């Protein structure tokens, strides 16, 4: 999911550079971004954009010998949600020589304050899931290091929303402090579910989805609650210090028997 943010460079001025988020590119795609990249038009009224939801599906295993791959993406929906707009994009990781698709992604971004647009497209059904009405089968707590956002941004997302308390998007988004990257929160929770039900065996991964319901501040504690039903483990995550649900409409689909009884 982060490959497109790094483009084809390891430099910090990549496709998701701070300059991009601060609007300092002057219409010029950043180094490393695809040569056909064009600045995306912003919806009117946007105060800040945050990650809203993510879906990952493994179509076939990646070749262990490596290869050359590309990502193609298309906009599938824009819809009004609460105080802004949900923009959904579908992407595929594929081999341009063979046409083989290895992974499919659906991402949703929420633009806080967006207005003056019409709904369009078809929203993804990947996030239409709820947890069972019973006590969770497994509960795991994990403390998020206060420096986690500093480390995670090196993966390619240099959005100052996650590190700079003076960035206008922090107050504009209604946040009391810089927030953890949504994908980092996703990584923490999915890893806990994967460890419990897959024994960290990558071959058992089929698909996963999460919706980011509220932000996590680095230094807080994640409480992940899990319910297994067949080959699907539904889960939610809460922030222990506030009791707020930060991950909802979430699940991990696994292949084959789970090592956990």
C-alpha positions in Angstrom: 0.0 0.0 0.0 3.0 2.3 0.5 4.7 1.5 -2.8 2.8 4.2 -4.7 3.8 6.8 -2.1 7.5 6.1 -2.5 7.3 6.1 -6.3 10.6 4.9 -7.8 12.8 6.8 -5.3 14.2 6.3 -1.8 14.5 10.1 -1.3 12.3 12.0 1.2 10.9 14.2 -1.5 8.7 11.3 -2.9 5.1 11.2 -4.0 3.9 11.6 -0.4 6.5 14.3 0.6 5.8 17.1 3.0 5.9 19.6 0.1 3.0 17.7 -1.5 0.9 17.9 1.6 1.9 21.6 2.2 0.9 22.5 -1.4 4.4 23.6 -2.4 4.8 21.6 -5.6 3.5 24.3 -7.9 1.9 21.7 -10.2 5.1 19.7 -10.7 4.9 16.0 -9.7 7.6 15.2 -7.1 10.7 13.2 -8.0 10.0 9.5 -8.2 6.3 9.8 -9.0 5.0 8.3 -12.2 5.8 10.4 -15.2 2.1 10.7 -16.0 1.2 12.0 -12.5 -0.8 15.2 -12.3 -1.8 17.1 -9.2 -5.2 15.8 -7.9 -7.9 18.5 -7.8 -9.0 19.3 -4.2 -12.6 19.4 -3.2 -13.7 22.8 -2.0 -13.6 23.5 1.8 -11.1 20.7 2.7 -9.3 21.4 6.0 -7.3 18.2 6.0 -7.3 14.7 4.6 -7.1 11.5 6.6 -7.1 7.8 5.9 -10.6 6.4 6.2 -10.5 2.7 5.3 -8.3 0.1 3.6 -8.8 -3.3 2.0 -6.0 -5.7 0.9 -6.6 -9.0 -1.0 -4.0 -11.4 -2.1 -4.8 -12.7 -5.6 -1.7 -14.9 -5.9 1.6 -15.1 -4.1 4.5 -12.9 -5.2 7.3 -14.7 -7.0 10.1 -15.4 -4.6 12.6 -14.6 -7.4 11.3 -11.0 -7.6 10.4 -9.1 -10.7 9.3 -5.8 -12.0 5.8 -4.7 -11.0 3.5 -1.7 -11.4 0.4 -0.3 -9.7 -2.6 0.8 -11.6 -5.4 2.7 -9.9 -8.8 4.1 -10.6 -11.3 6.3 -8.7 -14.4 4.3 -7.9 -16.5 6.6 -5.7 -16.9 9.9 -4.1 -19.6 10.3 -1.5 -20.7 12.7 1.3 -20.0 11.3 4.8 -20.7 13.4 7.9 -18.4 16.4 7.9 -16.8 15.8 4.6 -16.2 13.5 1.6 -15.1 9.8 1.3 -13.0 9.2 -1.8 -12.5 5.6 -2.7 -9.8 4.2 -5.0 -9.2 0.7 -6.3 -5.6 -0.4 -7.2 -3.9 -3.5 -8.5 -0.3 -4.6 -8.2 0.6 -6.5 -11.4 3.3 -7.7 -13.7 3.2 -5.6 -16.8 4.9 -8.3 -18.9 2.5 -11.2 -18.0 -0.5 -9.2 -16.9 -0.7 -11.3 -13.7 -2.3 -9.5 -10.8 -0.9 -10.2 -7.4 -2.7 -7.9 -5.0 -5.9 -5.8 -5.0 -6.3 -2.8 -2.8 -9.3 -0.5 -2.0 -8.4 2.6 -0.2 -10.7 5.4 1.2 -9.6 8.9 2.1 -11.7 11.3 4.1 -11.6 15.0 3.3 -12.7 16.9 6.4 -14.7 19.9 5.5 -15.3 19.1 1.9 -18.5 20.4 0.4 -20.1 21.5 -2.9 -19.8 18.2 -4.8 -22.1 15.5 -6.0 -21.9 11.8 -5.0 -20.6 9.6 -7.8 -19.5 6.0 -8.4 -20.2 2.8 -6.5 -18.8 2.5 -2.9 -17.0 -0.7 -2.0 -18.8 -3.4 -0.1 -15.6 -4.6 1.5 -16.3 -2.8 4.8 -19.8 -4.1 5.4 -19.0 -6.2 8.4 -19.9 -6.1 12.1 -18.6 -8.1 15.1 -20.7 -10.8 16.8 -22.9 -10.0 19.8 -20.9 -12.0 22.3 -17.7 -11.6 24.3 -14.6 -11.6 22.2 -12.6 -14.8 21.8 -9.3 -13.0 22.2 -8.2 -9.6 23.6 -4.7 -8.2 23.1 -3.3 -4.9 24.4 -0.3 -3.2 22.8 1.3 0.1 23.8 2.2 2.4 20.9 5.7 4.0 21.3 5.5 7.8 21.5 8.1 7.9 18.7 6.2 5.5 16.4 5.1 8.1 13.9 8.7 9.4 13.5 9.8 5.9 12.5 6.7 5.0 10.4 7.0 8.1 8.2 10.2 6.8 6.8 8.1 4.2 4.9 7.1 7.0 2.6 4.3 9.0 4.1 5.8 12.3 5.2 2.5 14.0 6.0 3.2 16.7 8.7 -0.2 15.8 10.2 1.6 12.9 12.0 4.6 14.8 13.4 4.2 18.6 13.5 1.9 20.1 16.1 2.0 23.4 14.3 0.8 22.0 11.0 -2.6 23.7 10.3 -4.2 20.3 9.6 -3.8 19.2 13.2 -6.1 21.9 14.6 -8.1 22.1 11.4 -9.0 18.4 11.7 -10.0 18.8 15.3 -7.0 16.8 16.7 -5.4 17.6 20.0 -2.0 16.5 18.8 -0.4 14.9 15.7 -2.0 11.6 15.0 -0.6 8.2 14.2 -0.7 7.2 10.5 -3.8 5.1 9.8 -1.8 2.4 8.1 0.5 2.2 11.2 -2.6 1.6 13.4 -3.8 -0.9 10.9 -0.4 -2.6 11.0 -0.4 -2.9 14.8 -3.9 -4.4 14.9 -3.6 -6.7 11.9 -0.3 -8.0 13.2 -2.0 -9.0 16.5 -4.8 -10.9 14.8 -2.4 -12.5 12.3 -0.1 -13.7 15.2 -3.1 -15.1 17.1 -4.8 -16.9 14.3 -2.1 -17.5 11.6 1.0 -18.1 13.7 2.7 -15.5 11.6 2.5 -17.8 8.6 2.3 -15.5 5.6 0.8 -18.2 3.4 -2.4 -18.1 5.4 -3.2 -14.5 4.5 -6.1 -14.1 2.1 -7.6 -10.6 2.7 -8.1 -7.9 5.4 -10.1 -4.8 5.8 -10.2 -2.0 8.4 -12.1 1.3 8.8 -10.4 4.1 10.8 -13.1 5.3 13.2 -11.1 7.7 15.3 -7.5 8.8 15.6 -4.7 7.3 17.7 -2.1 9.5 19.4 1.4 8.0 19.6 1.9 6.9 23.2 -1.6 5.5 23.6 -2.5 1.8 24.1 -4.4 -0.3 21.5 -6.9 -2.9 22.7 -7.7 -5.4 19.9 -10.8 -7.6 20.4 -11.2 -10.6 18.1 -14.0 -13.0 17.1 -13.4 -16.0 14.8 -16.1 -17.5 12.6 -14.9 -20.0 10.0 -12.1 -18.5 7.9 -12.8 -15.0 9.0 -11.7 -13.2 12.2 -13.7 -10.0 12.8 -12.1 -7.5 15.1 -12.2 -4.0 16.5 -9.6 -1.9 18.3 -10.1 0.6 21.0 -7.8 3.2 22.6 -7.5 2.1 26.2 -7.0 5.6 27.6 -10.2 7.0 26.0 -12.3 3.9 25.4 -13.0 5.1 21.9 -13.1 2.6 19.0 -10.3 3.5 16.5 -10.7 0.5 14.2 -14.1 -0.9 13.1 -15.6 -2.9 10.3 -12.5 -4.9 10.3 -11.6 -8.5 9.5 -8.8 -10.9 8.5 -9.7 -13.7 6.1 -7.3 -16.7 6.4 -6.5 -19.7 4.2 -6.6 -23.2 5.7 -6.8 -24.2 9.4 -5.9 -21.8 12.1 -3.2 -22.9 14.6 -5.3 -21.5 17.4 -8.0 -23.8 18.7 
